[in-house]
Amino acid sequence: MGFVRNAWYALSWSHEIGADILLARKVLGKPVIAWRKSSGEVVALADMCPHRFAPLSKGEKVGDGVRCVYHGLEFDGTGKCTHNYHGVAPSSAQVQSFPIREEQKLVWIWMGDVELSEKVAIPEIPFLTEEGWRIQFGTTNAKAGYELYNDNLLDLTHATFLHGVIGGPEWKPKTRIRELDDGRIHCNYLVEEMGVLGDNEKRVQVEDNLYWTAPSTHVLSIEHTPRSATATPFYVISCHLLTPETERSTHYFWAGAVPAGVPIPDEVLHDTLRTAFEIEDKPMLEAIQANMGEADLWDLNPVLLPADSGAVRARRRLKALREEERQ
C-alpha cells in the first residue's frame, strides 16, 4: 500500500505537548519525538540517537533541547548535537528534523519532501477556532490501517447498525456522493423523517454532510430539523484526522462541537462521541484488519455497494498520489 508522504498530518492536539512533555509517536512507520521550546514553538526529530540508535524520547529535556539517556549526547530542535559529556560534540551527529506547523489547535507534521512543505496548505477546519462552539477532543490509536478508517467515514450507512444513538434502524438515508472541483469528496446523507433516539413522537429530518480532504481529513456535520412540534433542532459538527502509524495501525484525532447554547453537558457530549468513535467504530475496524491480515482490500475482491462510491474514489485518489510521488 504505502503512504502519501507529501501532506500535512496531525501529530497531536496542541494541548498534548506541554512544557515538560517529550511526545513520542510513530508516524508513517517512523518514530518521532516532539517537544515545546521555551518560546512555545514545537519541534520534531526522528526518535533515534545517531550514536547507538537509542530512542531520544527515553531521555529528558535540557533547556530547549533533548539529552539521550544512553550516553548523554544533547540535541537542539534542528537535530544538531550541541553537547557531548565525554568530549567534543561530533558534527556528524545530526538527527533528522521535520517541518512542524501549529494551527487550529493541532500540531501538524510533514514527513515528505521538505521543499514542498511550504507549497501545500493545511486542511481548514473552521469550527476548531471559531467563537460560539463547545468542543470536546479525543485521541486514540487503532490496530487498523488508515484507509479502512477512511472507508468507514466515507460510508456512513454503517450507522444504521453500528451506532444506535446517532443512527439506528430508521436511519435509511438517500445518499449522494460527488467529487468537488478542489479535489475533496462530499458525501450527503438525507433521511426525510425519523424518530429521535427511537422516540417516534419526536420526528425530525436528518441530514449528514461529510467532506474528505486527501489523504485523511474528514469534517462531518449532522443536522436535525424538526418535523413535529415535540422535536427540537440539533446540530453537531466533528472532525476526524487519521495519521498512519504503520500500514496497519492509525492515530485517530477527533473533535466534536455543538453551538454554545445547546443544553447538553460537556461530559454527555464527550461520552456520546467517544462511544461512537472508540467503543463502536474502533473494535469493528480492528476486527476487519485482523480478518484481512496482510492482504490489500482489492486483493480480497470485496463486494461493492452503491454507498461505497466515496470510499472507492478516495482509494483511487490516494493510489494516484502515491504513484505521483514515486515518479
C-alpha positions in Angstrom: 0.0 0.0 0.0 2.5 2.7 1.1 1.8 6.2 2.3 1.2 9.6 0.8 4.2 11.5 2.2 3.9 15.0 0.8 1.0 16.0 3.0 0.4 17.6 6.4 -0.6 15.0 9.1 -1.8 15.6 12.6 0.9 14.8 15.1 -1.1 15.7 18.2 -3.6 18.2 19.6 -1.8 21.3 20.9 -2.7 20.5 24.5 -0.9 17.1 24.3 2.5 18.8 24.2 3.1 20.6 27.5 6.2 22.5 28.7 7.8 19.4 30.1 6.5 16.8 27.7 8.5 14.6 25.3 5.9 13.3 22.9 6.8 10.0 21.2 4.7 8.9 18.3 5.3 6.7 15.2 4.2 8.5 12.0 4.2 6.8 8.6 6.3 4.0 10.1 9.0 6.3 11.5 9.5 7.0 15.3 9.2 10.7 16.0 9.8 12.8 19.1 8.3 16.3 19.6 8.6 18.9 22.4 7.8 22.5 23.0 10.6 25.0 23.4 10.6 27.9 25.9 9.3 30.2 23.2 6.3 27.9 22.7 7.5 26.6 19.3 7.0 22.9 18.8 9.9 21.0 17.2 10.1 17.4 16.0 13.0 15.0 15.3 13.4 11.4 14.4 13.3 9.5 17.7 16.7 7.9 17.3 20.1 9.0 18.6 22.6 8.7 15.7 25.2 7.2 18.1 23.7 3.9 19.1 20.1 4.5 17.9 18.6 4.8 21.4 15.1 6.4 21.5 15.6 10.1 22.4 12.1 10.0 23.9 13.6 7.8 26.7 15.8 10.8 27.6 14.9 14.2 29.1 14.5 17.8 28.1 17.6 20.0 28.7 16.7 23.7 28.1 15.2 23.8 24.6 16.9 20.6 23.6 16.9 16.9 24.5 19.5 14.6 26.1 19.9 11.0 25.1 19.6 8.8 28.2 22.2 6.3 26.9 25.5 8.2 26.5 24.3 11.8 27.2 24.6 13.4 23.8 22.4 16.5 23.6 20.5 17.8 20.5 18.7 21.0 19.7 15.4 21.4 17.9 17.2 21.3 14.5 18.7 17.9 15.3 22.3 19.3 15.8 24.4 17.7 18.5 25.1 20.6 20.9 26.9 18.8 23.8 28.9 15.7 24.4 29.6 15.0 28.1 32.7 13.0 27.2 34.3 15.3 24.7 33.7 17.4 21.6 30.2 17.3 20.1 30.6 15.5 16.8 29.5 17.5 13.8 28.3 14.2 12.1 25.8 13.6 14.9 22.8 15.0 13.2 19.2 13.9 13.8 16.6 14.3 11.0 14.2 17.1 11.8 10.6 17.5 10.4 8.7 20.7 9.4 6.1 21.5 12.0 3.1 23.9 12.0 0.8 24.6 14.9 -2.6 25.6 13.6 -6.3 25.1 14.6 -5.4 23.6 18.0 -3.3 20.9 16.2 0.3 20.2 15.7 0.9 19.2 12.1 4.0 17.3 10.8 5.4 17.0 7.3 7.1 13.7 6.5 7.8 14.2 2.8 10.0 16.4 0.6 10.8 19.4 2.8 11.0 21.8 -0.1 7.3 21.0 -0.9 6.0 21.7 2.6 5.5 25.4 2.1 3.5 24.8 -1.1 0.8 22.6 0.5 -2.0 24.1 2.6 -3.1 22.6 5.8 -6.8 21.4 5.6 -9.2 24.0 7.0 -11.4 23.0 10.0 -13.0 26.4 10.9 -15.0 25.3 13.9 -11.9 24.5 15.9 -11.0 28.2 16.1 -14.4 30.0 15.6 -16.2 31.5 18.6 -19.5 30.1 19.7 -18.7 26.4 19.8 -18.3 24.0 22.8 -15.7 21.5 21.7 -14.7 18.1 23.0 -11.4 16.4 21.9 -10.1 12.8 21.8 -7.1 10.9 20.7 -6.9 7.1 20.2 -4.8 4.5 18.5 -6.3 1.7 16.5 -4.7 -1.5 15.1 -6.3 -0.9 11.7 -5.0 0.9 8.6 -6.0 4.5 7.9 -7.6 3.6 4.6 -10.1 1.3 6.5 -10.8 4.4 8.6 -11.3 6.5 5.5 -13.7 3.8 4.2 -15.6 3.8 7.4 -16.1 7.6 7.5 -16.9 7.9 3.8 -19.7 5.3 4.0 -22.0 6.3 6.9 -24.6 3.7 6.1 -23.0 1.6 8.8 -24.5 3.9 11.4 -27.9 2.1 10.9 -26.4 -0.9 12.7 -23.3 0.1 14.5 -24.3 3.4 16.0 -27.6 3.1 17.9 -27.5 6.7 19.3 -26.7 8.6 16.1 -28.1 6.1 13.7 -30.5 3.2 14.3 -32.9 1.2 12.2 -34.8 4.3 11.0 -31.6 5.8 9.6 -32.0 4.7 5.9 -30.7 7.7 4.0 -30.8 8.9 0.4 -27.1 9.1 -0.5 -25.4 11.5 -2.9 -21.6 11.4 -3.4 -19.6 13.7 -5.6 -16.1 15.0 -6.2 -15.7 18.7 -5.8 -13.5 21.0 -8.0 -11.0 21.4 -5.2 -10.4 17.7 -5.0 -12.5 17.0 -1.9 -15.1 14.3 -1.8 -18.5 15.3 -0.5 -21.0 12.6 0.9 -24.5 13.8 1.6 -27.0 11.6 3.5 -30.6 12.6 3.9 -33.4 11.0 6.0 -36.5 12.9 5.4 -38.2 11.8 8.6 -37.3 9.6 11.6 -37.7 9.5 15.3 -35.2 10.9 17.8 -33.4 8.1 19.7 -36.3 5.8 18.9 -38.9 8.3 20.1 -41.5 8.2 17.3 -43.3 11.2 18.6 -40.3 13.4 18.1 -39.9 13.4 14.3 -37.0 15.1 12.6 -35.3 15.3 9.2 -31.7 14.3 9.5 -29.0 15.4 7.1 -25.4 14.5 7.3 -22.6 16.1 5.2 -19.1 14.7 5.2 -16.1 16.3 3.4 -12.9 14.4 2.8 -9.6 16.1 2.0 -6.8 13.8 0.9 -5.1 12.0 2.4 -7.1 11.6 5.6 -9.0 14.7 6.9 -12.8 14.4 7.4 -15.3 17.1 8.5 -18.8 15.8 9.3 -21.9 17.8 10.2 -25.2 16.3 11.5 -28.3 18.4 11.5 -31.8 17.5 12.9 -34.6 19.7 11.6 -38.0 19.3 13.4 -40.8 17.6 11.6 -43.1 17.6 14.7 -43.9 20.1 17.4 -42.3 17.9 20.1 -38.9 17.7 18.3 -36.1 20.3 18.7 -33.4 21.3 16.2 -30.0 19.9 16.8 -26.6 20.5 15.1 -23.2 18.8 15.8 -20.0 19.1 13.8 -16.9 16.9 14.1 -13.5 16.4 12.5 -11.6 13.2 12.1 -7.9 13.3 11.4 -6.2 10.0 10.6 -2.4 9.7 10.8 -0.9 6.4 9.7 1.3 4.9 12.5 2.1 1.9 10.3 0.4 0.5 7.2 -2.0 -1.4 9.6 -2.3 1.0 12.6 -3.6 4.5 12.9 -3.5 7.5 15.2 -7.1 8.9 15.3 -7.6 12.5 16.4 -11.2 13.6 16.7 -13.1 16.6 17.9 -16.9 17.3 18.1 -18.7 20.5 18.8 -22.2 21.9 19.4 -23.3 25.5 19.5 -22.5 27.1 22.8 -26.2 27.5 23.8 -27.1 23.8 23.4 -28.2 22.4 26.8 -26.0 19.3 26.6 -23.5 18.8 29.4 -19.9 18.5 28.2 -19.4 15.1 29.7 -22.5 13.8 27.8 -21.3 15.2 24.5 -17.8 13.7 25.1 -19.1 10.3 26.1 -21.5 10.2 23.1 -18.7 11.0 20.7 -16.2 8.6 22.4 -18.8 5.8 22.3 -19.3 6.2 18.6 -15.6 6.6 17.6 -13.8 4.4 20.2 -16.3 1.9 21.6 -18.2 1.1 18.4 -16.0 2.0 15.3 -12.6 1.1 16.6 -13.3 -2.6 17.6 -15.0 -3.2 14.3 -12.2 -1.8 12.2 -9.6 -3.7 14.3 -11.6 -6.9 13.7 -11.7 -6.2 10.0 -8.0 -5.6 9.8 -7.3 -8.8 11.7 -9.5 -10.7 9.3 -7.7 -9.2 6.3 -4.3 -9.8 7.7 -1.6 -8.7 5.3 -3.9 -8.6 2.3 -4.8 -5.4 0.5 -8.5 -4.7 0.2 -8.6 -5.2 -3.6 -6.8 -8.5 -3.4 -9.8 -9.9 -1.5 -12.3 -8.9 -4.2 -14.8 -7.1 -2.0 -18.4 -6.9 -2.9 -19.2 -3.2 -3.6 -22.5 -1.4 -2.7 -23.7 2.0 -4.0 -22.7 3.7 -0.8 -19.1 2.6 -1.3 -18.7 5.2 -4.1 -17.0 7.8 -1.8 -14.5 5.3 -0.3 -13.6 3.9 -3.8 -13.0 7.4 -5.1 -10.8 8.2 -2.1 -8.8 5.0 -2.6 -8.2 5.8 -6.2 -7.1 9.3 -5.3 -4.6 8.0 -2.8 -3.2 5.5 -5.2 -2.7 8.3 -7.8 -1.0 10.5 -5.2 1.4 7.6 -4.2 2.2 6.9 -7.9 2.8 10.6 -8.5 5.3 10.7 -5.6 7.1 7.5 -6.8 7.6 9.1 -10.2 
